[in-house]
Amino acid sequence: MGQLIRAWAAIFMIAGLSACTTIQLEPLPEGMTDQPPADWQDRSAKLRQFDHWQLSGKLAVRQPSDSGTAIINYWIQEGETYDLALSSSFLGMGSTKLKGVPGFIELTLSNGETYRSGDPDALMKAATGWQLPLESLTWWIRGLPAPGGDFRLLFGTRGELAMIRQAGWEIRYERWHKLQGNTPALPARITALKKDKRVRVVVSSWQDLNP
């Protein structure tokens, strides 16, 4: 009798563990799959190696508190170090420069005032009113999930990356630039959505700075 009780207890324990580890996934959007194409591992490895680059384009932010647009005069990425120059008439931002590495940012406004913080997202919001996931954006802009967090990748019918879901954001890939050489296609337009927030980046040009 004791063995039978222990056996049933083990069965219920296994069933309980299975229930705890089941991840409830939202239904897939129509025309998308979460099965990566055969070349995704090679493609993502090449995108991770593409870590010295420069782009220019436009940034548009729509949020309940503040909305606006900015010109990305340049965004230079050298490994984990980023250097951005934005121009916008929104809220009198004028020319704003952002420099940083993960966990640190230096923000310089058009009047020359400089602010530094160990919380890049909080400083960006305090200075401009915009909530920008800047450190994650340095990965999303290449078509890669940011490191250190759970994510889900969704692909279109032709095998192209269509969406990343990560940290409560849904990043949609809408257009692509095809570069010469071994670098895979890079995003030309992405839209990041989180509840009532929207961040859109339109890239007009990419430049490979790898030596």
Disulfide bonds with the S-S distance in Angstrom:
none
